[in-house]
């Protein structure tokens, strides 16, 4: 099974999720990732905050070496597509005509996401940025662990009803 994670820049959330899932070493499961605006990425192959977490948790070997721009072919080639937030899913529907197959929509906020006041950080406040990214990483660990359970149980693409802890929307 090919699981594909999608966020905006493919330099942070989706790359962490990709590495986390690959690190589980599930037979027959491989993860990849992309970003809807990755081609605009000027941060290099991965953000320094993601690299810090990848290194700290021994995950560098489990991530792809560079960012990837989301394209319709990537979405179609995956057995399961996981969107990091509803806006990313909506963008893929409108920009790429994504009609689904098996997919999940998580609600993992990006740094600075205006929907979440706790995600705000002033430029140059690296300690606050590290705290935010640590919290996001913990959330991704939880989401990926739950996904692993669904994959093992053969229920990929199924999520708890909207409103349940950590749930967004899902369909299969």
Helices and strands as residue ranges (DSSP letters): E 2-7, H 13-23, E 30-35, G 38-40, H 48-56, G 60-62, H 72-77, E 80-83, H 86-96, E 103-105, G 117-119, H 126-152, E 169-171
